C-alpha cells in the first residue's frame, strides 16, 4: 500500500483542503452587473420619473416643477384615454390568442415523429425578421384593392375590407400582425417546457386510467407546464403592451385615433410635439401598470403552479 502524507498528493504538491478566498471578494464579482443595471436602468428610470413632474420640452433651456399637472392632463385628455382603452383591447385580443395558439402548436409539433426541427424553424422565422420591413410587406398584402387578401376576397365574391383604414378592424389587424410575429417565440418556449415533462408520469397516468390524450393533457402535461405557462403568460402581456413598430409604420395611430396605443402616444408627445414632461408621465404610468400587473399575476397565479 502506498501512503500519501496528509495535505499532499503523490508528487508532493500541496493540496488545498478548502477555498481560502476572502468572503469580501465575492460581492466584487457582482459589481460590473450592478454598475450596468444602475447606468442603463435605475438612473434612466429615476430621471424619467423626475422629469414627469416638470414642464420640460425637448430642446428647451428652462424647466419648472409643476407637480402632478402632467398626470392630471393625462386622465382628462381624450386621446390618452382612448389610447389606454385601445391598449387594453389589444391585450385582451392578443394575449389569449397568442397563448393558446402557441400551446396548440407546441403540442402538435411535439407530437410529431419527424420534421419537428423543420416546423419549429418555420414558426420561429417571423421572430427573426425586422418588423419595420415586414410591416411594409403587410401593407402590400392588406392593400384594399391590389393586395393578396383583397384578391382572395374578390375570388370568393366578397367585398374587400380596408384593414388599415377601417376603425372597426384596424386595431385587430395590428394585433394579428403582432401574433404572427411572436407566436413562434412562445411556441418554442412551450416546446422546451414539454421536453422537461418526465415520461414516467405518462406511464403512471396510463396505469391510473388516463388513456385518452385529453386525460393525459389535463392530469400530466398541463400541471407540469405550470412554471412555463406562467412565464409565457407574463411575457405575452408585456410584449402585447409594447407594440409600436407596426402602428408607427402602418397607421400612425389612425384612422381617428382608432389604433392609438400607449407607446405611440408616448412617442408622439415626446418626439413629435416635444412635450418631454408629459411623455415621461406616460412612461412612468406605463411602467407602474406593467409592474403592478406582473406582481399581481405572480401573487395570484403562482399558487397554482407546481414546481418539481
Buried (B, 14 or more C-beta within 10 A) or exposed (E): EEEEEEEEEEEEEEEEEEEEEEEEEEEEEEEEEEEEEEEEEEEEEEEBBBBBBBBBBEEEEEEEEBEEBBBEBBEEBEBBEBBBEBBBBBBEBBBEBBBEBBBEBBBEBBEEEEEEEEBBEEBBEBBEEEBEEBBEEBBEBBBBEEBEBBEEBEEEEEEBBBBBBBEEBBBBBBBBBBBBBBBBBBBBBBBEBBEEBEEEBBEEBEEEEBEEEEBBBEBBBEBBBBBBBBBBBBBBBBBBBBBBBBBBBBBEBBBEBBBBBBBBBBBBBBEEEBBBBBBBBBBBBBEEBBEEBBEEBEEEBEEEBEEE
